[in-house]
């Protein structure tokens, strides 16, 4: 049995032994309501090298999360569709999807004009559909174990519980800066 299979087996057994009907219901409900405006973030900072996502309100950090990213995140900024990299630069949270393939998702406005122009100058597509999201549906039991490696196609991933909190604290239009 390889290491990954063993890890998944242990995680599955742990999840099944500790899951309660109440906790199972938590993620079957729809998305959480938005937090009151005075509690919402007005800026998101992602530090790729530190694997951190930090929510700010009026210049002060209000929450911090450990993250996973694209499996090519250490190779620099996202340049092309399918490169597995997470973008770098300043973008905006421009829409949200309560029914995504991963648990909840907030869309990052990648690619911008510069991203598109760079990819086009190389005869390629810049890609798109870069999100902040929870764990892929059906795999939520992994919880924090999802952070053991970068696994997304370029997105920023947190646990499902953290995604519920982020969803409620981040309104559409929030600026996100992604740094190396």
Secondary structure, DSSP 8 states (H G I E B T S, - for coil): --HHHHHHHHHHHHHHHH--HHHHHHTTS-------GGGSEEEEEEETTTTEEEEEETTEEEEEEE-B-BTTGGG-S--STTS-----EEEEEEEEETT-SBSSEEEE----HHHHHHHHHTTS------EEE-SBTT-GGGGGGGGGS--BSS-EE--HHHHHHHHHHEEEEEEEEEE-
